Amino acid sequence: MKAIWALLWLPLPAVLSAQAPGPGAEVPTLALTTRGAFFALSVPDLDASSRWYSDKLGLKVVMRVPRTDQAAVTVLEGGGLIVELIQHDGALSLSRAAPAAKDRLMIHGLFKAGVIVDQFDQALELLRARGVEFAIGPFPARPGQRANVIIKDNAGNLIQIFGN
């Protein structure tokens, strides 16, 4: 795994292999525009997750790190959001690693990521139109609480979206 971290510190041209969409390919509109957010996820299928974040959130692949030491990395970016996806051959699903835990909340550590967006209602419309699974909500803004929704990506990761 040390090799993956070392690759991430190389100058961008050394690892960049993002491809522009082919002729006639539809480039999705960004679903979320933030002031800046980042999260990284371990995923079971790098290509499927890359497609999900591109198709559903409109992010573009900005870096691909070839498989090294049993792991490959893809970084997507757009609208102030950076998502790093890592597929490691030795990674286990929650159900295999901790069969007694039926929910990510029951494991100490990160269980969801979140972003704040300026155009919450517009983001909801785009996410619905793209068939994104709403895990919880949406909830309207009220005193002491921002408008928010929790979505689920193709690998079951939770992402909470808050209105500004």
Rosetta blueprint (number, residue, H / E / L):
1 M L
2 K H
3 A H
4 I H
5 W H
6 A H
7 L H
8 L H
9 W L
10 L L
11 P L
12 L H
13 P H
14 A H
15 V H
16 L L
17 S L
18 A L
19 Q L
20 A L
21 P L
22 G L
23 P L
24 G L
25 A L
26 E L
27 V L
28 P L
29 T L
30 L L
31 A L
32 L L
33 T L
34 T E
35 R L
36 G L
37 A E
38 F E
39 F E
40 A E
41 L E
42 S E
43 V L
44 P L
45 D L
46 L H
47 D H
48 A H
49 S H
50 S H
51 R H
52 W H
53 Y H
54 S H
55 D H
56 K H
57 L H
58 G L
59 L L
60 K E
61 V E
62 V E
63 M E
64 R E
65 V E
66 P E
67 R E
68 T E
69 D L
70 Q L
71 A E
72 A E
73 V E
74 T E
75 V E
76 L E
77 E E
78 G E
79 G L
80 G L
81 L E
82 I E
83 V E
84 E E
85 L E
86 I E
87 Q E
88 H E
89 D L
90 G L
91 A L
92 L L
93 S L
94 L H
95 S H
96 R H
97 A H
98 A L
99 P L
100 A L
101 A L
102 K L
103 D L
104 R H
105 L H
106 M H
107 I L
108 H L
109 G L
110 L L
111 F L
112 K E
113 A E
114 G E
115 V E
116 I E
117 V E
118 D L
119 Q L
120 F H
121 D H
122 Q H
123 A H
124 L H
125 E H
126 L H
127 L H
128 R H
129 A H
130 R L
131 G L
132 V L
133 E E
134 F E
135 A E
136 I E
137 G E
138 P E
139 F E
140 P L
141 A L
142 R E
143 P L
144 G L
145 Q E
146 R L
147 A L
148 N E
149 V E
150 I E
151 I E
152 K E
153 D L
154 N L
155 A L
156 G L
157 N L
158 L E
159 I E
160 Q E
161 I E
162 F E
163 G E
164 N L
